[in-house]
Amino acid sequence: MQNGRVNGHVLYEVFLAVAREGSFTAAARVLGYTQSAVSRQVQSLEDETGAALFERLPRGVRPTEAGRVLLPHAEAVRDRLLAARAELDALRTLEGGLLRLGSFSSANAALVPRAQAAFRVRHPGVTVTRTEGPSVKHLAQLAAGEQDLAVVSPALAAPPPEGVTLHHLLDEPMLVALEHGHPYAGRQAVRLAELADEEWIVGAERLEDTLFRPAVAAGFRPRTGLMAHDWIAKLGAVAAGLGITLVPALAAEAVRRDVTLVTIHPDDVPYRRICAATPSAPTVAAAAFLEQLRETAEALRDGPGGAG
């Protein structure tokens, strides 16, 4: 055994056993130590506290006044250590702990909630908190240690922040949202060139900052009119006949019923890369949630109208 400053919890454990059993011999038997080892630990604690803790009797020992004063403090130390060990074990076994999760808005339509629901069934003791926002915000928070895992759509050319690792989940195709009365609303698929003269509703002035980024890179320049950041506003404008917009496949189930979604021709369809982002050394809970995200992404890809 090492000195009391290094293994103080051992000293308190021995002290409590001697006080409880009333002898060094009985305490040694309960702890699985030799009697000489128990005597050395008690002596070390007495040296540490500067007081005699036990009165040596003809048959056994009993706590001195100093020992009686120390007794409740030693019990408190033991209980705190036991609680700490239990919490650490819960983190390791996923029976407890906290997972701080971030995701961008349309990932919260299907991918994230399905993964979170399945994770909760498997690990009900883990508390998951979730924040929504742009991918760049989540990547910065991961790098700062303020999140444990995030679902992001990173720019292809931009490397992740230092200390953050990206895990590819899927490439999500875009659909086009049309009002019910649109001439192409009944089509199985549509070419982007056929929609070049339409009024497109976008989420930012720079098309490179929108879902159009891959299409723009391929040479398609839509005619934009209305700008709306919120999905409710975008789809409301489509339903009112004010224009058309792109919708991520993962958000298709959340689209209002008075809007029609049409598939874009395979030669034209823009894809969005979706990744999970973690610190370089993820927590146990983050690693487990990452595996759940992979399973969920695979199920969404392979399901009806799969997302890429």
FIPABA-989452 format. One line per 4 residues: number of its first residue (from 1); their letters; for each residue x, y, z of N, C-alpha, C. Coordinates in pm, whole numbers, plus 50000, padded with zeros to 5 digits. Each point is the difference from the previous one (the first is absolute). Layout:
// FIPABA-989452
NUM = a = X Y Z X Y Z X Y Z  ...
***
This chain:
// FIPABA-989452
1 = mqng = 50084 49880 50000 49916 50120 50000 50087 50125 50000  49948 50106 49936 50076 50122 49992 49964 50089 50118  50066 50114 50010 49978 50087 50115 49859 50057 50001  49959 50053 50115 49863 50046 50019 49961 50112 49908
5 = rvng = 50094 50086 49959 49964 50112 49913 49959 49950 49863  50055 49886 49958 49965 49946 49870 49874 49915 50008  49992 49914 50106 49888 49909 50014 49924 50027 50129  49957 50124 50018 49928 50037 50121 49873 49921 50018
9 = hvly = 49933 49965 49888 49877 49923 50013 50025 49864 50063  50119 49941 49974 50034 49872 50061 50017 50017 50151  50065 50108 50042 50018 50025 50143 49865 50012 50070  49908 50073 49940 49868 50016 50062 49924 49868 50001
13 = evfl = 50015 49922 49896 49933 49870 49996 50051 49911 50113  50133 49999 50019 50059 49920 50108 49956 50055 50136  50004 50132 50015 49959 50062 50126 49857 49961 50037  49910 50006 49905 49860 49966 50026 49984 49853 50034
17 = avar = 50076 49915 49934 49990 49856 50028 50049 49969 50141  50109 50063 50043 50052 49977 50135 49899 50051 50103  49944 50119 49975 49901 50054 50094 49877 49911 50008  49960 49946 49887 49880 49916 49997 50024 49864 50065
21 = egsf = 50117 49939 49972 50028 49864 50048 50058 49998 50141  50059 50111 50043 50055 50008 50135 50135 49935 50016  50066 49963 49892 50135 49943 50010 50067 50005 49864  50133 50006 50003 50076 49998 49876 49986 49864 49932
25 = taaa = 50001 49894 50079 49995 49865 49944 49869 49977 49924  49887 50038 50063 49870 49980 49935 49988 50088 49875  50049 50123 50007 49995 50088 49884 50082 49945 49885  50119 49945 50033 50085 49942 49896 49929 49884 49932
29 = rvlg = 49929 49919 50079 49929 49885 49944 49888 50046 49906  49926 50102 50040 49890 50051 49916 50053 50063 49872  50110 50073 50010 50054 50071 49884 50086 49913 49910  50044 49886 50052 50089 49916 49922 50144 50047 50003
33 = ytqs = 50036 50079 50103 50137 50047 50018 50067 49918 50111  50130 50017 50014 50069 49946 50117 49982 50096 50117  50016 49949 50121 49985 50086 50117 50106 50110 50001  50122 49966 49957 50106 50101 49997 49966 50111 49900
37 = avsr = 49937 49965 49887 49962 50102 49902 49894 50093 50058  49904 49944 50075 49898 50083 50063 50064 50093 50103  50093 49947 50080 50068 50082 50100 50074 50115 49934  50068 49973 49887 50076 50104 49931 49906 50109 49947
41 = qvqs = 49883 49960 49946 49906 50097 49947 49943 50089 50111  49967 49940 50112 49950 50080 50112 50109 50095 50049  50124 49953 50006 50109 50086 50042 50020 50116 49901  49986 49969 49872 50014 50106 49898 49892 50106 50017
45 = lede = 49876 49955 50028 49893 50097 50019 50020 50081 50128  50052 49937 50103 50030 50073 50123 50110 50103 49975  50100 49962 49921 50105 50096 49964 49941 50116 49919  49906 49966 49911 49937 50101 49915 49918 50098 50083
49 = tgaa = 49926 49950 50097 49912 50086 50080 50069 50059 50121  50114 49942 50039 50072 50049 50117 49932 49965 50132  49923 49891 49999 49928 49960 50122 49991 49849 50007  50000 49948 50122 49975 49857 50019 49852 49975 49979
53 = lfer = 49966 49904 49914 49861 49976 49963 49937 49882 50074  50084 49911 50052 49948 49884 50072 50073 49984 50133  49923 49961 50098 50056 49964 50129 50023 49849 49999  50126 49957 50021 50033 49858 49998 49959 49938 50134
57 = lprg = 49914 49902 49992 49950 49930 50119 50061 49861 50007  49987 49934 50117 50051 49862 50009 49939 49909 49893  49872 50022 49971 49933 49921 49896 49937 50096 49900  50073 50032 49894 49950 50087 49896 50032 50147 50022
61 = vrpt = 49923 50085 49930 50021 50144 50006 49864 50070 50001  50002 50129 50038 49880 50081 49989 50044 50141 49961  49914 50074 49930 50039 50134 49955 50026 50094 50117  50100 50081 49985 50026 50109 50095 49902 50114 49970
65 = eagr = 50011 50108 50075 49915 50115 49971 50025 50051 49858  50128 50005 49960 50034 50042 49864 49941 49903 49898  50005 49871 50032 49942 49900 49911 49851 50018 49984  49932 50031 50112 49856 50020 49992 49965 50125 49919
69 = vllp = 50082 50103 50010 49978 50121 49919 50019 49969 49851  50103 49920 49970 50030 49969 49861 49898 49906 49937  49936 49919 50079 49915 49893 49949 49894 50048 49900  49916 50100 50031 49899 50041 49900 50060 50059 49873
73 = haea = 50116 50064 50013 50065 50055 49880 50053 49887 49911  50056 49897 50063 50047 49885 49924 49884 49930 49929  49886 49991 50067 49883 49940 49938 49951 50083 49881  50006 50132 50016 49958 50088 49890 50093 49984 49880
77 = vrdr = 50132 49992 50026 50095 49979 49891 49972 49868 49930  49978 49895 50079 49970 49869 49941 49874 50006 49914  49895 50064 50051 49874 50005 49926 50014 50080 49871  50075 50111 50007 50021 50079 49878 50078 49922 49896
81 = llaa = 50100 49926 50046 50079 49920 49906 49916 49889 49938  49916 49937 50082 49911 49896 49947 49904 50058 49897  49947 50120 50029 49909 50065 49905 50073 50036 49871  50124 50049 50014 50078 50035 49881 50028 49877 49915
85 = rael = 50036 49888 50066 50027 49877 49926 49874 49952 49929  49884 50012 50066 49875 49958 49938 49968 50084 49877  50023 50133 50010 49974 50086 49886 50096 49972 49885  50126 49975 50033 50097 49967 49896 49967 49868 49934
89 = dalr = 49955 49902 50078 49958 49872 49943 49879 50020 49909  49908 50089 50041 49882 50026 49917 50039 50062 49867  50100 50088 50000 50048 50057 49874 50057 49892 49910  50076 49911 50059 50066 49895 49922 49899 49900 49944
93 = tleg = 49897 49969 50077 49902 49898 49960 49876 50060 49936  49996 50132 49983 49886 50072 49940 49873 49983 50082  50016 49986 50129 49884 49998 50089 49971 50139 50057  50079 50096 49962 49981 50138 50045 50086 50091 49915
97 = gllr = 50004 50127 50038 50082 50096 49927 49917 50094 49915  50070 50090 49932 49938 50106 49919 50064 50002 49862  49918 50011 49897 50047 50017 49863 49945 50132 49947  50092 50092 49965 49961 50130 49946 50006 49992 49848
101 = lgsf = 49883 50005 49938 49985 49973 49857 49958 50127 49927  50060 50025 49885 49959 50111 49914 49963 49949 49863  49914 50073 49929 49962 49959 49865 49940 50119 49926  50011 49997 49867 49937 50104 49920 49852 49967 49981
105 = ssan = 49922 50097 49956 49854 49991 50013 49938 49881 49926  50031 49981 49871 49929 49894 49927 50045 49860 50042  50117 49989 50064 50039 49869 50054 49908 49960 50114  49933 50099 50060 49909 49973 50111 49862 49953 49954
109 = aalv = 49979 49991 49868 49871 49953 49951 49989 49848 50009  50108 49927 49977 49993 49853 50000 50125 49936 50058  50117 50035 49948 50123 49930 50037 50027 50007 50150  50007 50120 50055 50037 50016 50141 49892 49946 50094
113 = praq = 49872 50035 49982 49901 49948 50095 49987 49848 49999  50013 49937 49883 49992 49854 49996 50120 49937 50071  50117 50057 49977 50119 49949 50068 49988 50021 50150  49950 50117 50041 49989 50030 50141 49898 49909 50068
117 = aafr = 49890 49972 49933 49898 49911 50057 50055 49859 50019  50073 49949 49901 50058 49866 50013 50108 49997 50109  50079 50107 50009 50103 50010 50103 49938 50000 50139  49888 50069 50015 49935 50007 50131 49949 49863 50044
121 = vrhp = 49953 49921 49904 49955 49864 50033 50118 49916 50048  50114 50013 49934 50118 49921 50034 50069 50050 50126  50002 50131 50019 50075 50058 50112 49914 50105 50071  49895 49957 50069 49907 50097 50061 50063 50084 50110
125 = gvtv = 50112 49956 50056 50062 50076 50108 50081 50119 49954  50030 50009 49870 50079 50111 49947 49908 50116 49965  50028 50116 50053 49923 50121 49969 50057 50065 49874  49915 50023 49900 50042 50063 49875 49938 50139 49993
129 = trte = 50084 50102 49990 49953 50136 49975 50034 50035 49856  49909 50073 49934 50019 50026 49858 49980 50147 49971  50091 50056 49921 49988 50138 49954 49998 50001 49847  49932 50098 49944 49987 50011 49855 50068 50126 49952
133 = gpsv = 50063 49992 49884 50066 50117 49945 50080 49963 49877  50067 50096 49939 50080 49973 49880 50121 49913 50031  50044 49927 49900 50110 49905 50019 50128 50068 50049  50029 50119 49949 50123 50067 50040 49999 50030 50150
137 = khla = 49883 50028 50055 49989 50026 50144 50031 49872 50079  49943 49888 49957 50023 49875 50072 50146 49957 49993  50063 50019 49886 50141 49963 49987 50087 50084 50094  49968 50128 50012 50075 50086 50092 49977 49958 50144
141 = qlaa = 49878 49961 50036 49971 49959 50137 50066 49867 50033  50007 49911 49904 50074 49875 50021 50146 50029 50027  50060 50086 49920 50141 50033 50018 50025 50065 50135  49899 50073 50053 50014 50067 50129 49964 49910 50118
145 = geqd = 49960 49875 49972 49963 49909 50107 49861 50024 50055  49914 50074 49926 49867 50034 50049 49894 49903 49949  50035 49911 49909 49910 49895 49953 50079 49870 49993  49927 49887 50004 50063 49869 49994 49988 49937 49861
149 = lavv = 49898 50037 49926 49977 49944 49867 49905 50092 49927  50014 50009 49867 49909 50083 49922 49977 49935 49864  49881 50022 49946 49969 49961 49862 50009 50126 49917  50088 49999 49901 50033 50121 49925 50002 49971 49851
153 = spal = 49993 50108 49924 50020 49993 49855 50116 50093 49967  50122 49950 50011 50117 50087 49983 50026 50035 49855  50058 50116 49979 50043 50038 49865 50107 49903 49952  49989 49958 49875 50092 49898 49947 50145 50047 50006
157 = aapp = 50022 50128 49974 50138 50048 49990 50058 50042 50134  49917 50008 50102 50048 50052 50128 50034 49885 50095  50123 49995 50049 50035 49895 50097 49933 50028 50133  49974 49896 50081 49940 50024 50132 50098 50071 50091
161 = pegv = 49953 50063 50106 50091 50065 50095 50095 49898 50062  50111 50048 50049 50097 49912 50065 49935 49930 50120  50024 49871 50009 49943 49923 50110 49864 49942 49972  49944 50024 49880 49868 49949 49963 50016 49901 49886
165 = tlhh = 49930 49886 50011 50004 49895 49899 49863 49986 49936  49997 49992 49866 49875 49982 49927 49981 49852 49965  49876 49953 50013 49964 49861 49968 49885 50007 49898  50027 49959 49876 49899 50011 49895 49882 49908 50030
169 = llde = 49879 50054 49989 49878 49922 50022 49928 49969 49870  49980 50101 49917 49929 49978 49872 50011 50123 49914  49969 49983 49872 49987 50111 49906 49852 50014 49969  49944 50110 50041 49855 50020 49995 49958 50072 49872
173 = pmlv = 49909 49940 49920 49953 50067 49879 49897 50107 50030  49990 50098 49914 49899 50103 50011 49877 49963 49916  49885 50044 50046 49876 49992 49925 49956 50142 49969  49903 50016 49909 49948 50133 49972 49856 50005 50048
177 = aleh = 49967 50107 50072 49865 50020 50053 49923 50094 49908  49881 49954 49957 49916 50076 49909 49860 50014 50060  49929 50105 49959 49860 50008 50040 49921 49891 49926  49887 49959 50057 49923 49891 49940 49960 50027 49856
181 = ghpy = 49973 50125 49966 49954 50031 49865 50111 50021 49900  50125 49980 50038 50112 50022 49908 49996 49897 49886  50035 50040 49876 49996 49907 49887 50085 49875 50019  50105 50008 50080 50088 49885 50019 49967 49921 50128
185 = agrq = 49893 50037 50068 49970 49936 50130 49973 49850 49986  49958 49955 49885 49972 49857 49982 50114 49922 49940  50112 50064 49976 50114 49932 49936 50070 49906 50097  50060 49893 49949 50082 49911 50080 50136 50061 50031
189 = avrl = 50052 50075 49901 50130 50066 50018 50003 50121 49908  50084 50096 50036 50008 50122 49922 50146 50039 49986  50034 50059 49884 50135 50052 49978 50007 50143 50053  50116 50037 50055 50015 50137 50051 49985 50103 49889
193 = aela = 50044 49964 49879 49991 50095 49889 49855 50036 49970  49909 49907 50027 49858 50027 49978 49946 50102 50100  50071 50018 50110 49955 50091 50105 50083 50128 50006  50080 50023 49896 50093 50113 50001 49927 50134 50008
197 = deew = 49879 50008 49944 49927 50127 49998 49905 50014 50118  49999 49902 50087 49913 50010 50117 50057 50099 50101  49912 50048 50087 50042 50086 50111 50039 49908 50116  50128 49996 50031 50049 49910 50105 50005 50073 50135
201 = ivga = 49958 49931 50103 50006 50052 50137 50125 49943 50066  50088 50085 50046 50129 49955 50055 50018 50057 50141  50102 49948 50069 50021 50037 50139 50111 50101 50023  50071 50041 49893 50110 50096 50016 50025 50068 49866
205 = erle = 50063 50117 50006 50028 50073 49876 50102 49926 49915  50105 49949 50064 50102 49923 49925 49950 49858 49980  49981 49961 49876 49950 49866 49973 50097 49893 50048  50129 50036 50008 50099 49905 50049 49979 49968 50149
209 = dtlf = 49920 50081 50068 49971 49977 50141 49865 49931 50020  49941 49950 49893 49868 49938 50006 50007 49855 49953  49885 49935 49997 49992 49862 49950 50034 49991 49851  50005 50115 49934 50034 50003 49857 50150 49988 49974
213 = rpav = 50080 49997 50104 50144 50005 49982 50052 49899 49897  49963 49869 50007 50051 49907 49899 49949 50032 49860  49874 50043 49988 49945 50031 49867 50069 50123 49941  50028 50098 50083 50070 50120 49953 50140 49964 49953
217 = aagf = 50066 49911 50076 50134 49956 49961 49997 49928 49866  49886 49935 49969 49986 49928 49873 49953 50092 49887  49977 50129 50029 49966 50095 49896 49857 50047 49997  49915 49953 50090 49860 50042 50001 49984 50127 50082
221 = rprt = 49938 50103 49942 49978 50126 50070 49850 50027 50004  49935 49969 50108 49855 50021 50007 49966 50148 50009  49878 50030 49962 49949 50137 50013 49936 50011 50138  50058 50080 50086 49953 50009 50138 49922 50127 50022
225 = glma = 49896 49988 50079 49919 50116 50033 49984 50014 50149  49919 49914 50057 49970 50008 50142 50110 49931 50081  50039 50062 50111 50096 49940 50091 49931 49971 50132  50018 49880 50052 49941 49962 50128 50093 49902 50070
229 = hdwi = 50032 50029 50125 50090 49912 50074 49927 49883 50064  49875 50020 50035 49924 49901 50074 49925 49908 49904  49997 49868 50034 49934 49904 49913 49849 50024 49993  49940 50043 50110 49857 50029 49999 49970 50110 49900
233 = aklg = 50084 50103 49998 49981 50110 49906 50022 49956 49856  50104 49920 49977 50028 49953 49863 49883 49920 49944  49954 49902 50077 49895 49912 49950 49866 50073 49995  49980 50097 50090 49879 50081 49991 49996 50080 49871
237 = avaa = 50115 50052 49959 50008 50075 49875 49976 49909 49880  50054 49876 50006 49976 49904 49891 49852 49968 49990  49936 49971 50114 49858 49965 49999 49915 50114 49946  50044 50124 50020 49925 50115 49952 50029 50032 49854
241 = glgi = 50089 49923 49938 50030 50022 49859 50100 50110 49975  50079 50037 50101 50096 50109 49983 50134 49954 49945  50020 49871 49988 50126 49949 49948 50017 49854 50035  50119 49948 49972 50033 49861 50031 50130 49998 50080
245 = tlvp = 50030 49887 50063 50121 49995 50081 50053 49858 50008  50125 49988 50037 50059 49869 50024 49968 49955 50142  49979 49869 50015 49972 49940 50131 50093 49880 50018  50071 49991 50110 50084 49881 50024 49914 49875 50016
249 = alaa = 50048 49889 49948 49922 49875 50005 49967 49960 50143  50092 50025 50095 49975 49961 50138 49888 50080 50064  49966 50115 49943 49892 50082 50054 49869 49977 49928  49996 49906 49905 49881 49982 49916 49877 49968 50082
253 = eavr = 50016 49918 50106 49884 49959 50079 49937 50117 50075  50075 50106 50020 49949 50114 50076 49938 50107 49911  49998 49979 49868 49946 50100 49907 49849 50004 50011  49943 50118 49999 49855 50018 50011 49927 49935 49883
257 = rdvt = 49874 49965 50022 49927 49920 49904 49954 50076 49877  49999 50133 50007 49957 50077 49883 50117 50038 49910  50110 49926 50013 50118 50017 49915 50036 49865 49940  50039 49998 49874 50038 49877 49931 50152 49993 49987
261 = lvti = 50057 49885 50033 50143 49977 49982 50023 49916 49876  50093 50044 49918 50034 49929 49877 50149 49968 50001  50033 49879 49957 50140 49957 49991 50072 50075 49888  50124 50033 50023 50083 50063 49897 50074 49891 49924
265 = hpdd = 50011 50017 49871 50066 49901 49914 50139 49965 50055  50039 49871 49995 50129 49959 50057 50120 50076 49945  49992 50047 49875 50113 50075 49943 50011 50141 50057  49894 50047 50064 49998 50139 50047 49996 50012 50152
269 = vpyr = 49959 49896 50068 49967 50013 50142 50118 50049 50083  49981 50107 50077 50106 50043 50093 49999 49910 50124  50118 49967 50049 50012 49921 50122 50065 50086 50109  49965 49969 50121 50060 50066 50115 50068 49894 50087
273 = rica = 50126 50023 50032 50074 49907 50085 49961 50022 50146  49962 49892 50066 49962 50007 50141 50097 49915 50080  50053 50059 50106 50101 49934 50083 49962 50012 50147  50051 49908 50078 50005 50019 50144 50138 50056 50033
277 = atps = 50005 50090 50094 50127 50060 50041 50019 49973 50149  50120 49956 50034 50033 49971 50140 50137 50058 50032  50031 50016 50128 50140 50027 50035 50088 49882 49958  50128 50022 49993 50092 49893 49960 49991 49880 50093
281 = aptv = 49972 50024 50129 49981 49893 50097 49858 50012 50056  49900 49943 49932 49861 50017 50045 49972 49928 50131  49900 50048 50071 49956 49933 50121 49937 49866 49963  49980 49915 50100 49936 49870 49977 49860 50020 49943
285 = aaaa = 49926 50096 50056 49865 50027 49952 50001 50052 49857  50094 50087 49967 50008 50053 49864 50033 49890 49900  50089 49910 50037 50035 49889 49910 49879 49910 49978  49923 49976 50105 49881 49915 49986 49894 50069 49915
289 = fleq = 49982 50132 50018 49901 50072 49920 50044 50007 49854  50129 50010 49976 50051 49999 49863 49962 49871 49929  50015 49887 50068 49961 49872 49939 49850 49997 49973  49921 50058 50089 49856 50005 49977 49967 50088 49881
293 = lret = 50070 50112 49984 49980 50084 49883 50032 49925 49871  50107 49922 50002 50035 49922 49881 49891 49901 49964  49947 49932 50101 49891 49904 49975 49877 50072 49945  49967 50113 50058 49882 50074 49957 50018 50054 49859
297 = aeal = 50118 50052 49970 50028 50052 49866 49989 49888 49896  50050 49883 50034 49991 49886 49906 49855 49962 49976  49919 49999 50107 49858 49966 49986 49928 50103 49914  50034 50128 50017 49937 50104 49918 50042 49991 49856
301 = rdgp = 50124 49965 49975 50047 49984 49862 49928 49886 49930  49979 49890 50073 49944 49879 49940 49849 49998 50000  49937 50093 50071 49853 50001 50010 49937 50058 49876  49865 50001 49997 49928 50057 49886 50039 50146 49981
305 = ggag = 50031 50036 49876 50044 50138 49973 50125 50036 50074  50090 49904 50011 50120 50015 50081 50080 50125 49971  50073 50044 50101 50076 50125 49992 50140 49977 49947  50013 49944 49886 50132 49990 49938 50074 49875 50033
***
